Amino acid sequence: MSLALPIDDVKNSDRRWWVLAIVVAAQFIFVVDAFIVNVAIPSIRAGLHATTGEIQGVIVLYQIAFATLIIIGGRLGDIRGSKPVFLLGLIGFTLASLWCGLARSGGELVVARAVQGAAAALMIPQVLATIHLLFRDAERGRAFGIYGFTLGFGGAVGFGLGGWLVALDVADLGWRTIFFVNGPIGLGLVCSAWWFIPSLPGRPGPGWT
C-alpha cells in the first residue's frame, strides 16, 4: 500500500517538499560516491592488490556508465513514469554499492562501480523531472536552488566523509565502509520514495524519439 497522492494533490500540499527532499537526497549520494572513492584509493589498492588500470577504472567507469546511459534513463522515465524508474535506479544503486563493498578483486570492483553508475543513470534524470512536475514559478527556482546546492555540497562531503570513514575503520572494514554506508541510506530512501512520490502514467511514443 502507498501513501502517494495524485499529482495535483501533491502539487498543492507541503508533501511536495518531502518529495523534493527524497529525490535530492538520492542526487546527493550519487555525487558523494563520485568523490568519496578518491580518498580511499590507497586503501583500496593495498586491500585488493589492484593495478593502476583497475584503480583508474574504479574512478572513471562510474562516470562513463552514468554519462553513457543517462539519456536512456530519461527516456525510460518518460515512457514508464518517473517513479518506477527512479525506484529501479535507486534500488540498483544501493545493491551495486553493497557489491562494491563486498568486492574481492580490483576487476570485480571496477564492474560493480560501472553497475553503480548505470543505476544512477536511471535514477538521476527523474530528479529533474520531479522538480519540473511538482513546482511552479518562484517555488521551482527555490527547488532548483536546493538541487544546485546539493551538487556542490555533495562533492565536499564526499572527500571529508571518505577520509573519516577510512580513518574510523568500523569493524575493521576499512575502505569498504564508504560503500556499505549507502545500504541503510538507500533502503530508507526507497521506502520513503515508495510512500511519498506520486505515481504518474508514462507517455509512450514511437521508438526512442
C-alpha positions in Angstrom: 0.0 0.0 0.0 1.3 3.5 -0.8 0.6 6.9 0.7 1.3 8.5 -2.7 -1.4 11.1 -3.6 -2.5 12.1 -7.1 0.0 14.5 -8.6 -2.4 17.5 -8.4 -2.9 17.0 -4.7 0.9 16.8 -4.1 1.5 20.0 -6.1 -0.8 21.8 -3.7 0.4 20.4 -0.4 3.5 20.5 1.7 4.2 17.0 0.7 6.0 18.2 -2.5 8.8 19.4 -0.2 9.2 16.0 1.3 9.3 14.5 -2.2 12.0 17.1 -3.1 14.0 16.0 -0.1 13.8 12.4 -1.2 14.9 12.9 -4.7 17.6 15.5 -3.8 19.0 13.0 -1.2 19.3 10.4 -4.0 21.1 13.0 -6.1 23.4 13.8 -3.0 24.5 10.2 -2.5 25.3 9.9 -6.3 27.5 13.0 -6.1 29.1 11.8 -2.8 30.0 8.5 -4.4 31.7 10.2 -7.3 34.2 11.8 -4.9 34.4 9.5 -1.8 36.4 6.9 -3.6 39.3 9.3 -4.3 40.2 9.5 -0.7 40.2 5.7 -0.2 42.3 4.9 -3.3 45.5 4.0 -1.3 43.5 1.7 1.0 41.7 0.1 -2.0 44.9 -0.5 -3.8 46.5 -2.1 -0.8 43.5 -4.2 0.2 42.7 -5.6 -3.2 46.3 -5.5 -4.7 44.7 -3.6 -7.5 46.6 -2.5 -10.6 46.9 1.1 -11.7 44.5 0.4 -14.5 41.9 -1.1 -12.2 42.2 1.9 -9.8 41.6 4.2 -12.8 38.6 2.1 -13.8 37.1 2.3 -10.3 37.1 6.1 -10.6 36.3 6.6 -14.3 33.8 3.9 -15.2 31.3 5.1 -12.6 31.1 8.4 -14.6 31.3 6.8 -18.0 28.5 4.4 -17.4 26.4 7.2 -16.0 27.1 9.6 -18.9 26.5 6.8 -21.5 23.1 5.8 -20.2 21.6 8.9 -18.8 19.6 9.7 -22.0 18.2 6.2 -21.9 17.3 6.7 -18.3 15.5 9.9 -19.0 13.6 8.4 -21.9 12.6 5.4 -19.8 11.2 7.8 -17.2 9.1 9.4 -20.0 7.8 6.0 -21.1 7.2 4.2 -17.8 6.7 7.2 -15.4 9.4 8.8 -13.2 8.5 7.0 -10.0 9.1 3.3 -11.1 12.3 4.2 -13.0 13.5 6.3 -10.0 12.9 3.4 -7.7 14.6 0.9 -10.0 17.6 3.1 -10.3 17.8 3.7 -6.5 17.5 0.0 -5.7 20.1 -0.8 -8.3 22.4 1.9 -7.0 22.0 0.6 -3.4 22.7 -3.0 -4.3 25.6 -2.1 -6.5 27.1 -0.1 -3.6 26.9 -3.2 -1.4 28.5 -5.2 -4.2 31.4 -2.6 -4.3 31.9 -3.1 -0.6 32.0 -6.9 -1.0 34.4 -6.9 -4.0 37.3 -9.3 -3.7 39.4 -8.0 -6.5 40.2 -4.8 -8.4 38.4 -6.1 -11.5 35.3 -7.0 -9.6 35.2 -3.6 -8.0 35.5 -1.9 -11.5 32.5 -3.9 -12.7 30.5 -3.1 -9.6 31.3 0.6 -10.0 30.1 0.5 -13.6 26.8 -1.0 -12.5 26.5 1.6 -9.8 26.9 4.4 -12.4 24.5 2.7 -14.8 21.9 2.5 -12.0 22.4 6.2 -11.3 21.7 6.9 -14.9 18.1 5.6 -14.3 17.7 7.5 -11.0 19.1 10.9 -11.6 17.0 12.1 -14.7 13.9 11.6 -12.6 15.1 14.1 -10.0 14.9 17.0 -12.5 11.6 15.6 -14.0 10.1 15.5 -10.5 11.1 19.1 -9.8 9.5 20.3 -13.1 6.3 18.4 -12.3 5.8 19.4 -8.7 6.9 23.0 -8.6 5.8 26.2 -10.4 7.1 29.7 -10.8 9.2 31.1 -7.8 8.9 27.8 -6.0 10.6 26.0 -8.9 13.5 28.4 -8.6 13.8 27.6 -4.9 13.7 23.8 -5.6 16.4 24.2 -8.3 18.5 26.2 -5.8 18.3 23.3 -3.3 19.2 21.0 -6.1 22.2 23.1 -7.2 23.5 23.4 -3.6 23.3 19.6 -3.3 25.6 19.2 -6.3 28.4 21.3 -4.8 27.9 20.2 -1.2 28.0 16.5 -2.2 31.5 16.9 -3.6 32.8 18.5 -0.4 31.1 15.9 1.8 32.4 13.1 -0.4 36.1 14.0 0.3 35.5 14.6 4.0 33.3 11.6 4.6 35.6 9.2 2.7 38.6 10.2 4.8 36.7 10.0 8.0 35.2 6.5 7.3 38.6 5.1 6.3 40.2 6.5 9.4 37.4 5.3 11.6 37.7 1.7 10.2 34.4 0.5 11.6 34.6 -3.3 12.4 38.0 -3.5 10.6 36.2 -3.0 7.3 38.5 -0.2 6.2 37.6 1.3 2.8 34.6 -1.0 2.4 32.6 1.3 4.7 32.5 4.0 2.1 30.2 1.8 0.1 28.4 0.0 2.9 27.1 3.3 4.2 24.9 3.5 1.2 22.9 0.4 2.3 20.8 1.9 5.1 20.6 5.3 3.4 19.4 3.7 0.2 16.9 1.5 2.0 15.5 4.5 3.8 15.1 6.4 0.5 13.5 3.5 -1.3 10.8 3.2 1.5 10.3 7.0 1.5 10.0 7.2 -2.2 7.5 4.3 -2.4 5.3 6.0 0.2 5.5 9.7 -0.8 6.3 10.1 -4.5 3.2 10.4 -6.6 2.7 7.9 -9.4 2.4 9.3 -12.9 1.4 7.5 -16.1 4.2 7.2 -18.7 4.0 8.8 -22.1 4.8 6.0 -24.6 5.9 7.3 -28.0 7.1 5.8 -31.2 10.6 4.3 -30.7 13.1 6.5 -28.8 12.1 9.8 -30.5 
